[in-house]
Amino acid sequence: MRLTLIFILLAFRVFSAEPEIMRDLFYTEAKNKLQALDVYSPAEGSGHPVVVWIHDGGWKKGDKATLQKKPQAFVEKGYVLVSINYRFVPEVNLKEMMGDIAKAFKWVRDHVAEHRGDPNLITVMGHSAGAHLAALICIDSRYLMAEGVPMESLKGCVPLDVSAYDVPKRLKDGGSVPPATIIEIFGATEAEQREFSPVYHIAKGKGIPPFLILHVASRDDTKAQAHWLRDKLADSGVKPRVVAAEGKTHGTISTDLGGADDAPTLELWKFLDEVMPRTGAKK
């Protein structure tokens, strides 16, 4: 009995401790802070599953440090959290932006073991613009393949509240973001818009991981796009799930993530336990 109690206390100490933080690690030779990432790790152990976070900002701004409760919450659960920066429109186009993100994943594959993570157990998350980028990196395999990162290392994808999974459909259906803003990011032609719309790259046998698609319950455009993405993924044999976040706004669905009683967070923990069981992690 006493020995069991000691093990419980040791586990609590490891995963309740403050995260071990490494900031501004560059994933390219350019030494550009927009091509850098931060790593939050449990203070002890090895082989912890990894969550990569892609921030919001409308593809034009944002920062990897705006994480609110997430670092403490993920580390306490035994995950390594990697938060990445990337360059923005109009400095770069979406193809170059996706290239940045793929290079960040290459860094994770090569170096996350040095931060107690397992490079073969990665779930991708993002909010708003970051949700679109997360879905695209997990569906359009060309970006990771260009960096030598196997799709099999991605075990899950959790995009939060975006209406850009199918841009031509979004422009046709309408929504809260003005069409001119979407065209500025994705291009004026349907061919350009399809190129960066995740649904047009869904196919069987690509190694697309399971999806947990979170959206604000009261936002019709993100709800419609979430269910559209779910249906397309399911048709290709991928396991998708959609969860409507009741009582949330576009901002709070992200800022509240990690809260002890937060309903989307509880759904997230269940999903992560399913796709990245922590049987290999050592305390």
N, C-alpha and C positions, 0 to 999 in steps of 0.2 A: 504493500500500500504506500509506504513512504517513498519507495523507488519510483512508483508511478507518479506520485505528486511532484517529485523532483523533475521528471521528464516534462510534465505539463508546465511547470514554472519556467523551465529552460526554453521551451517552445514559445511561451508567452513573452519571455524577455527578448528573444530574437526578433519576433515579428511585431512587437510593440515598440521597439526602439526607433529612434529617429532614423530616417533614410540616410544611407551613405550617398553623398551627392558629388558628381563630377560634372562641371559645367563647361560649355563652349568647347566641346571636342569637335574638331574639324573633320568632316568626312570627304573633303576634297583638298587638293594641294593649294587652292586659291587663298586659304586662310580668311575666308569671308564669313562674317558672323551670320549671314543668311544661309550659309552652308555649314551649319554647326548643329550640334545636338547636346542635350543634357541627359545624364543617366542617374536614376534614383534606384539604389539597390538595398536589399536587406544587408544588415551588417555582418552576417555570418552565413555559412553554408555555400552550396554550389548547385548548379543545375536547375535554378529557378526558372519557371516559365516567364516569357517576356511579353510585355504589352508595348507596342509602338503607338504613340499619340501624334496625330497630325492636327495642328491648330486651325482655328477659323480665321476669318478676316476678309471674306469676299474675294479671295485670290489676289488681293491688292495690298494687304497689310496683315499684321498679327505677329505674335511672338510665342516661342516655345515655353516661356516662363509663366504664362498665364494659365496655371493649372489648378488653382484653388485648393480643394481638399484631396485631389487625386494622388499626389506623391505619397502622403502618409497612408491613405486608404489602400493603395495597391501594395505598398511594401509590407504593411501589416498583414495582408492576405498572402504574402510570400511571393509576390511578383516583382520582377525588375521592370521599371517603367522607363522607357526611352522617349523623350519629347524632342521632335525635330523642327528645325527651321528650314525654309526653302525660299528661293527668290520669287518675286512677284511680277505680275502684269503691271505696267507695260515694259518693265526692264527685260523680261523674258516672256515667251509665249507658253501655252500650256504644255507643249511637248518638252520644252526645256525645264519647266517646273517639275514635270513627271520624271525627267532625267535626274533632277536633284534628289527627289524622293527615293528613286531606285538606288542611287549612290549611297544614300543614308542607310538603306537596307543592306547594302553590301558591307558597310562599316559594321552594322549590327551583327551580321553573320560572321565577320572576321574577328570582332573584338568583344562581343557581349559576354563571352565566357570569362574574360578578364574581370568582369563586373558581376560574377556569380550567376550569370544567366545561361540558359540553354539555347544555342543558336538554331536548333531544330524545333523549338516550341515558341512560335511567335503568333500573337493575335494583333491585328491592326485596328486602330480606332481613330475616329476623327469627328469633328463637329462642324456643321455648316459647310463651308468650302472644303474643310478638312475631311468631312464625311464623303463628299464627292471624290476627293483624291484617294481616300482610303479604299472606297469601292472600286475605283478604276485600277489601282495598283494590284488589287486582289483578283480582278477579272481579266484585264488586258495583260496577258503574260509577257508581252514583248519587252516591257520596261525592265522587269526583273531578269529576264533571260539575257538582256544586253549586258547586265552586270554579273552574270554567272550565279544568280541567286535562284535556287530551285523553288518552284511554287509549293512543293511539298513541305517546305519549312513553315508555310503559313497555315495555321490551324484554325483561324477564325477571323471574321471581319465584323466590326460593330460601328456602322455609320450612324450619326446622330443628326437628324432633322435637316435634310436638304432636299431641294426639288430639282436636282440636276442629274438624275440618273438617266433620263431620256430628255435631252434638251429640245429637239424638235417637237415632241409631244407637249413639253412644258410650255413652249411658246404658243402652241395651238390651243391648249386648255386654259392658259392664263394663270395668274397667281400674284403673290404679293411683291415680287421683284419686277421692276419695269423691264420690258423687252429690250430696250436700248442697253441696259446694263448687262444683260445676258449675252447679247450680240457682241458687245465690247470684249467680253472674255472669250467666248466660244467661236466667234466668227459669224459672218452674215449668211453664209450658204449652209444648206442642210448637210452637205458632205462634211464640212468642217465641224458642224455641231455633232454629227454622228461619230466622228473620229474620237471625240472626247466624252461621249456618253456611254457609261458602263454597259447598258443593256445591249448595245449593238456588238459587244465583244463576248457575250455569253455563248458558250458552246460546251458540249459534252466532252469529257476526257481531258480538260485543260488543267485539272487540279485546283479548281476554284474551291475555297474553303467554305464551311458553313457560315451563314450570316445571321446576326441578330440586328434587325433594322429598327431603330428607335425613332419615333417622331412625336411631335407635340400633338396631342389629341385634337386640339381646336384649330389646327392649321390644315385647311383643305388641300392646299397644293402639296405639302410634304406628305400628307396622308396618302393622297392619290399616287404619288411617285413611289412611296414605300411599298405599297401593295402591288404596283406595276412591276417593280424590281423583284419582289418576292415571287410573283407568278412566273416571270421569265427565268429566274433561277431554278424554281421547282420544275419547270418544263425540261431543264437540262440535267436534272438529277441531283442538284445541289440542295442541301437542307437549309431552307431559310425560315426565319420566324420574324414576325412584325409585332412590336409592342407599342401601343399608344400610351404616351405619358400624360396622364390626367393632371390638370391643374398646373401645368408647366408652361413657360414661355420659351421662345427660341433661345433666349439667353440662359434661363435657369435649368433647362434640361441638361446643360453642360456644367454650369457652376455648382449645381447641387450634387453632381455625380461624386460618389464617395461617401455621402452621408449615411449614417447608420440606419436610418429608417426611410431612406429614399427609395421609392418603388422601382424606378428604372435601374438603380444600383443593385437592388436585390435580384432583379432579372439578369443583370450582367454577371453577378457572381455565379449564378446557376449555369449560365452559358459557358463561362470560362472553366468551371469545374468539369463540364462535359467535354469541351474541346481540348483542354490542356490539363488533364489530371496531374497532380503534383507528386506522382509516385516516384519520379526520378530525382526530385529535389532532396538534397542532403542538408540537414541542419548543422 
